[in-house]
Amino acid sequence: MDARDEQIQWLRVAVNCLQRDVAALSHGVQVRDRRIRELEHDKQRLEQQLAELRPPPPSPPTHDDDTSGPTTGAGGPPPFVKPPVPRRRRRKRPGREDGHEAALRPPPPKVDRTVRVPLPRSRRHGKCCCPHCRTRLTKFRRHRRLVEDLVPARVRVTCYRTRSGWCPCCRRRVESRHPEQPPAADVPHAQVGVNALAIAAVLRVENRLPLRQVSQVLADLPGLRLCAGAVAKQVQRLGRWLGGEWEWLKLRLRASADAVNADETTWRTAGRNQHWLWTLCDPRHTLYHVSRGRGGRVIRRLLGGHFGGTLVSDFYAAYDTVNCEQQKCLTHLLRELRETAARSPPFAAGRFHRRCKRLAKDLLHHKTRWDELDDATYERLARRLEQRLAELAAEHLRDHDPDARRLAQRLTKYRERLTTFLWDRAVDGTNNAAERALRPLVVSRKISGGSRSAAGARATAVLASVIRTARQQGRDVLATLKRLLMDHWAGKEPGTLLA
């Protein structure tokens, strides 16, 4: 009986322990259920806040927007991602049309060396044979195979033995200098020659390579060791040496009788987005300028007070302060119509949007018929287009739609500056030339983040102006940079080459 009592007592203790465990587990389940209910309540509250903060879904595309690709809805990409390019209805087959002459590289102007390549010969009878089956060959022919290749570059160190003498009149020492020798400097290391300076400028400004990659290219190809800081310093020196050419380009654009296109964009300098990159271009010259301001004083200082050409620009108010003939960009007007229609469905469905879009396209199309129509017919149709523009602006000045009223006021303000290109053959109705001139430096800004100093920004503007002008005139860029540098070192006046 004692053993049975001990067993019963032990079982009672075990049951009590299990009951306590069950009670603890039940309490834990209750706490967990309460926590789950709290989390579900928080989830509903956050979903409601997210729905309030989420922008409304985009409106369906109208007949003017040919967007056959997917639209970005609530679960689409973030707003800073560009939308996909709309698919074209008719895709042109790449290449030239059937029957046209093939577009091939031109043949080399001369042959530097000739290498004769013999056929393999048999060891048995010494005759030419097939390398695969060793059969004797017959019906021989001669072929001429041209191969263009690069000669491996190498660093060439030149020691210039110069002499100097003291001038008692000028009271300074005068030293002899070779035309390809940079200005003498008492430095322990070697100076960078004119070829390396021109190549570094082209790699940095035109090819848009970062400074470290320019240094790496110079080290890999010719074996010239320059750190990124040295490349930046040499580029700034080039900007100072070619500053006279930049000033001459500015004077040349001021005196231009052709149309001058102008545009501007932000330029990051020293880590701050407080500078602006301006561009002025005509068919033969391009000028870049980095300034801290964006007001009308900058464009007036660049063009001067007696500019006699036609200024083509967008609708930015700073260009209105220039006292000259002007043409406003019709492409910017069409872009404004498209963006406003995408943002406002009532505006897209209104008459002003449709009529203004058609009028802008008719203006651009009429200029393409300059050579097709006789003078009387061309002038009569151009006058009719100007009348349509005036009637459209006057009809919608009191439109109930605020966007239509705003654009009608713009048409009224710039009515005469929207049709200037119809009467001048050299003036274009769009500002595409200035935008194309800005695009390389915009790509460079995305790659390198702008300039690290004001001196670097100035050098970039000067070198980009000289390089693009040389390209416009069909010149060899490297040879032009070398010639301009040697002319500056020799003390010649700027403006004699890029005429």
C-alpha positions, 0 to 999 in steps of 0.5 A: 500500500505504501508503494501504491500511495507513493505512485498516486501521489506522484501522479497527482503532482504530475497532473498538477504540473500539466494543468499549470502548463496548460493554463500557461499555454492558454494564456499565451494563446490569448495574448497572441490572439490579442496581438494579431488583432492589434496588428490587423487593425494597424494594417487596415489603418496603414492601408487607408493612409496609403490609399489617401497618399497614393496619386490618382491613376492616369487618365486613359490615352486620347486619340493624340497619344499613341501609347500602345505599351503598358501604363504605370498604374498603382503598382507600376514603377516609381515616378522618376522612371521614364515611361516606355517609348510608345511602339510605332505603328509602322516600323521601317526596315533597317538599311537603305532602300532596295536599289540604292548604292550600299553604304561602305567605308571609303577605301584608304587613300594610300598603302603604307606597306605591302606584304606578300603571302605565298601559298603553302608548298609541298615538301615532296615536289616544291609545288603549291598545294592545298593545305588540307589534302596536299593536292597540287593547285592550278588556275592561280589568281592574284588578290588584293586584301586591304587591312586597316590597323592601328600602330601601337602608340608609345611615349616619346620624350623630347629634350629641348636644349634651349638658350636664354639671355637677359634683356636690359630693356624689358628687364627679364630673361628671354628663352628660346622655345620650339613651336611644339614646346609648352611654356617653359616651367622649372619642374622636376618632372617632364611636362605634357606635350601638345599631342597628349594635351589634345588627346586628353581634352578630346577624351574628357570633353568630347568622349565624356570620359571621367578623369580616372578613365582618361588617366587609365586610357593614357596609361594603357594605350601609349603608356603615359602616367598621369593621375586624375588630378593631373588630367584635371589640372591640364584641362584647366590650363587648356581652358585658360590658353584657349580662352581667347578663342572662346572670346572670338567665338562670342564676337563671331556669334554677335556679328552673325547675320544668320539665325542663332539658337539659344538654350540653357540647362542646369550645371552642377558645380562644386556639388551645388546645383546653382550654375547654368550652362548656356549655349549659342549656336549657328551653322558654323559656330557653337558657344558654351557658357557656365554662369551662376545666374539664369536671368536675361542679363546673361544672354544680353551679355553673351549677344551684346547690345547690337545683335542683328540676327534672329534669336531662336529660343523657347518661351523662357522669359529671359530671352524676351529681354534681347532686342532683336528679331526672334522665333519661338520654338514650335516644338516646345509649343507642341510639347506643352500641348501634349503634356497639358492634354495628358494632365487634363482630360477636359483640355484634351477633349476641347477645341483649342487643343485640337486646333492649336496642334493642327496649326503648329504642324501646318506652320512647320509643314508650310516652311518645307514647301519653300521651293515648291511654291511660287512667291505669291502662293507661298506668301498668300498661304503664309498670311492665311496661317498668320490669320488663323493664329490670330483668330485662334488666340483671340477666340480662346482668350476668355475660354472657361478652361484655364489651360486653354486660356493660358496658352491662348494668352501665350499665342497672343503675346508671341504671335509675331514671334511664332511665324518669323521663320516663314519669311526667312529661309535661314531661320528654323521653326524649332530650337532643335539645333540648340538642344542637340548642342546641349545634349553631349554636355548633358550626358557628360553631366550625368556621367561625371556630375558636372564640375568640381570647381568654377575653373573646371566649369570654365575650362569645360565650356571653352574646350567644348566650344572649340571642339564642337565648332571644329566639328561643325566646320569639318576640321580634324579636332586633334589637329585643330587643338594642336594648331590653336595651342601652338599659335597661342604659345607663339603669341599669335592673335586668336580667331585666325583658324576657326573663321 
